[in-house]
Amino acid sequence: MARELAELREIPLVQVPTLELPTLKIQTDEDVEIWRRSRSYQDYAIFLRRLNESVVGRDIPANGSTEMASISPASEAIQKIMALLDSLDAWIDEIPPQVSPQRFGNLAFRTWGRRLEQGSDTLLNNLLPPAYAAVVPHLKPYLITSFGSFGRMDYGTGHETSFALFLLCLTLTRFLRPVIEEERHIVLTVFPRYLRLCWRLQDVYKLEPAGSHGVWGLDDSSFLGYIFGSGQLRDQTEIPVSAVLHPPLPPTNLYFLSIMRIHGVKHGPFHEHSSQLHSIATGVPNWGKVNSGLFKMYEAEVLNKRVVVQHIPLGGLLDWSPCSTTPPMPTATSRPPTSNIGDTDVLGATRAPWASPSAPTGPVPSWYSNSSRVLSTHPSLMAPPAQFPSRA
């Protein structure tokens, strides 16, 4: 598919000292509406769209290697981010869980969190060149909130979004470069490492899912892996969407990794504990529709939910002011983003009761459609449902 992607703006380092520091700005649904129209919202849309496009047709490198065939080796910036995540992982070994009868929330997680809060300046100064000193206080809130709430001892999609915004800030200031090789490494090298660290934190410290919708939710704590993983599979037809119903799945893409994670922590029939994922696997004809639908669902169920984004600091690098160039408004016949996947409601009677967006449904520019312009329609989007070969 030929796609023209919007360029991600650059924030010169000389401007950073003049910017306000990020603060918690979202308190009401009206604030969510302001956020949806802000420059930072549009920056994030462009960033995720570029990451998604960079991995179409690409697999995760084997054994966590930072080298991938047919593209350049990982940059020093990528390698330093990986080293930071490795350091945080090592802290888990140094801070074992306490003996406790609690089902959720081992108090040792708060000790891990205090170490992160107290050591974040050192971690970021080791990560960044000296010229980025003014950037550190802007990055610190996103790094600290990327791994869960140390007070509630939970983890959810808001924390995952904080990590993605951390990477966005690094790209806006050009520590990470907005070029396809770097963007591909962000998704296929950095993000799987981040997920594995978070999964280990959840398992060792028994973190509670933050705001879980139970069987009605896509996943108890994660979302972006499904978007990027479906993007990896988008333009091929050999692997049908229904393949996820036949584990074990190879660790070649983030969608499969996320599905296998569910199988590792949940028991019972897949259609019972993961009804939305099962509905996608049985009701959506191709990965192109899965990918586009998950973008819309992420906007409706994460970015437009006040209870999620109210914990994300904004301002500074993530500009709170309105976009200077407003994208075209949706047509009169278009619908606001919902949690449906594809053109029809594949969830049928099992649609979640919480699926309507909490934010006001005014004529707001589409987050998904305005982050890129599709120049041609790929044949796979019009293809009939793929049939998964029968298993012996």
N, C-alpha and C positions, 0 to 999 in steps of 0.2 A: 504494500500500500504506500503510495506516495503521500507524504505528509509534510506540510510546512510548519515547523515549530517556531513559536515565539522565542525571541532571545531573552535570556535572564539578565536583568539590569546589574550593573556593578556599582558598589558603594566604595568610593575611594577611601583609603585609610586616613587621609588628611581630614575627611569629614566626620569620622567616627567620634572624636572628642566633642563635637558640637551637638551630638544627638542625645536625646533624653534616654535614660536607662529604662528598660522594659518594666512595666508594672501590670498588676491585675486590673484590667479595664472592663471585662465583661461581667456584669452583675444582673442584667435583665435581658428579656428577649429582644428589646429594642437595641441593646448593645450588640447582640448577635447580628442584627440587621446592619449595624454600622460596620461590624467586622466583615460581613459578606461583601461590602462595597469598598473595603479598604485596599490600599496598595499591597499590604502584606498578604492578604487573601489571594490576590491575583498572582503575586510572586510565587506563593506556595503552589497554586494551580499549575503555573508554568513549570515549576521545578519538578513536580510529580509527573507531569505529562512527559517531560524530557527524559526522566529516569525510566518511565515505562517504555517509551519508544526505543531507548538505547539497548534494551534486552530482548526485543522481539527476535525469536529464533535462536536464542543463546541459552546455554546451560550453565548451571553453577559449576565452577571448577572443582575437580575431584580433590578430596582430602583437605578441603579448606585452603588450597594453594592460592596465592595471590597472583599466580601467572595463568593466563588464559590463552589458548591457541588463537591465532589470527589477529590478536590485538597486542598493543604494546604492554610491557610489564607495568605493574602497579607503580604509581608515582610515590615519591617519598611521603607526600601528604597522606595517601591511603595507608601506607605502611605504618605511619605514626598513629593514625586513628586505630588501626588494628592493635598496635602495642598498648594503647590506652585501654582498650577493651580487655586485652589479656591481663593487664594489671588489675582491673576491677574484678575480673574472674578469680585471680589469685587471692584477693582479699577474702573470698568465701571460704577458702581453705584455712585462712588465718583467723576467721571468726566463725567457729562452728555453731550450729544451732543449740539453744539451751534445752535442757530436759524440761518439757512442759506438757501438761494434759490438754492444752488448747488445740482445737482442730485446725484453726486458721491463725496465722500471724505469730510466728516465733519472734520473741523479743530481741533476738540477736540481729534481726534485720535492722532494727533501729541503731544498733552499734555500727553495722555496715554503713548505714545512711549517714551517721554522724561523721564517720571517717571520710565519706565522699564530700560532705558539706565543708569539713575543715580542710580537706586536701584538694578541693577543686581548683583553687588558684594555682597551686603547684602543678597539678595535672595539665591545666590549660597553658601555663607558661612553658612547660616542657613540650607540649604539642606544637605551639605556634612560634614563629620567628620573633625576635625582639621588636620588630616593627609593628607587630600586632598587639602590643601591650594594651592599647586603648580598647581593643575588641574583647578582651577577657571578661570584664564585668557585664558585657552584653551577652556573652555565651553562657556564663555561669548558671543563670536560672534554668536554661534549657537542659544543660548537662545534668544538673541536680535532680530535675523532675523527670528524667528519661527512664528511670528504673523502678518507679513505684512511689507510693506515698509512705513515708516513714512513720507518719502518725497513725494512719488507718491501716497500715501494713497490707496494702492491696496494690494491684497492677491492672491497667486497662488500656484501652485505645487512646486515651488522652496522654498517657505517658509515652506510648509509642509515637504519637504525633509530636511530642516534645523533642524526641530524638531526631525525627525527620526535620523539624524546624531548626535544630542545632546544626544539622548538615546543610540546610538551606542558608543559614547565616554564614557558615564557612564558605559557601559558594558565592554568596553576594559580595563577600569581601575578597574573593578570589584566592583564598587558601586552597580550596578545591576549584578546579577549572571546569567551566560548563562546556566541555567537549565530550564527544561520544565515548571515548575510551575511559575517561575519568568517571563519567556518569554510569557506565556499565560496571565499573569496579565498585561504585557506591552500592549498587543493587546486588551484585552477585558475589562480592567479597565482604564488604562491610556489613550489609544488612543481615545476612545469615549469621555472622558472628555476633551481632547484637542480639538477634533472636535467641541464639543458643545461650548467651549470657543471661538474658531475662528468664528463659525457661529454667535455667539452673537456680536462679534466685527464687523463682516461684516454688520449685520443688524442695529446695533445702530449707527455706524459711517459711514454707507453707503459706504463701501470700494468697489472699482472697481475691477473686476476680472483682475488679472495680466496676460497679454498675452492670453486672451481668444480667442478661435477659433470659438466662437458662436455655431451654430448648428452642426458644424463639429467636435467639441471637445467632449471628453468623459464627462467632467465636467468642469465647469468654473474655479474651484479653487482647486479641490481635486482629488487624485488618489489612495492613499494607502488604503483607506477604501474599495474600490472595490476589490483590490487584497486580502486583509485579509478576507473580507466578502465572496468572492468566495471560498477562502481556507476553511472557516468554513463549507461550503456546499459541498465541493468537493467530498467526498466519500459516499454520500447518493444519493438515487434515488427518494425519496418520493416527494421532492420539485423540480419541473423542472425549468429550466432557465426562461421559459416563465411566471413563477409565478409573476415576477416583473411587468408584465403588468396588474395586478389585485390588485391595492391598495384598501384599506390601507394595508400596510405590517407590520408585528409584529416587534418590536424593538429588535429582537433576534440576528441579525448579522449586520455587518458594511455595507454590500452591501445594505440591506434593509433600514438601516438608511440613507444612502447616497441618495437612490432613493426617499425616503419620503422627504428629505430635498429639492430635486429638485421640487417635487410637491408643496412644501410650498412656493417657491420663484418664480416659473415660471408658466405661465398660457397658456392654449391652448393644442392642442393634443400632447401627449408625443412623437409621431413619428416625429413631426415637430421641437420641441425645443430640443430634445435629440435623434437625429437620430442614433448616434453610439450605445447608450445603447439600443435603440429599435431594431437595427439590431442584436446586440448580443442576445437579448431575443428571437428573431424570427429565427435566423440563426445558432446558436451554439448549438449542441445537448446535451451537458452535462456540469456540473460545472467544471469538470476536465480540459476541453479544455478552458473554460472561464478563469480559474485561470492561466494556463500556458500561454495563449495568452496575458493576462493583464500584466504579468511579462515582456514579450517581448515588449509590447507596452509602458510600463513605461520606459524601457531602451531606446527605440527609441525616444519617444516623450518628455521625461523629462531629463534623465541622459545624453543623447547624444546630447541635444540641447544647443548650446553655449549660447543662449539668456537666458536660464534658469540657468545653472550651473555657469555662469560667476559671479554671485552674491554670490556664496558659498565660504567662505574661506577654504583653504586646507593647509596641512602641520601640523607638530606637531603630535598630536594623530592620525590624519587622514593623514597617511604617503603618501607623494607625490612621493616617489621613486618607481621604478618598482617592481613588485612582484618578490621575489627571486625564487619562483617556478612557472613557467609559465604553466597554464593549457593546455590541448591538444587543438590544433587548430580545427576549424570546418572542416568537410570533404569537399571535392571539390564540392559535390552536395548540401551542405547546403547553406541556404540563410542568409544574414545578418538580424538582427532584423528589423521588420517593424511593423506598427501599425495594421496589420491584426490580427484578433482573430481566433485561430484554424488553420486548414490546408488550408483553402480557404478564399478568400476575401469575407466575408459575407456582406460587405458594398456595393458591386456591383457598380452601377453607381453613388452612393452617396459618394464614397470614397473621403476623404478630399484632396484638392490640396496641402496641406502642409505636407502630410503624410510621405514623404521620409526623412530619417535622414539627419541632417545638417552636421554631422561629416563625415570624409572620410570613405569609405566603404572598408577598407583593411582587411586582414586576422587577425581580432582581436578575441581573445577567447570569446566564448559566455558567457555573464554575467549570463544568466538564467541557462543554462545547467551545467555550471561548479561549481555552488555553492552547488550542491548536486549530488549524483549518484543514479539513480532509479534502484533498484535491481529487481523489478518485475512490470509488467504492470497490473494495477488494471482493473478488468472487466468493471467498469463503463466508462472507457475511450473508450471502444469499443461498448458501448451500443447504441441502436437506440435512436432517439430523444424522450425524455419523453413527454407525453401528459398531459397538465394541465387539471384537471377535469372541466367539464362545470359548470358554475355558474347558479343557479336558477334565 
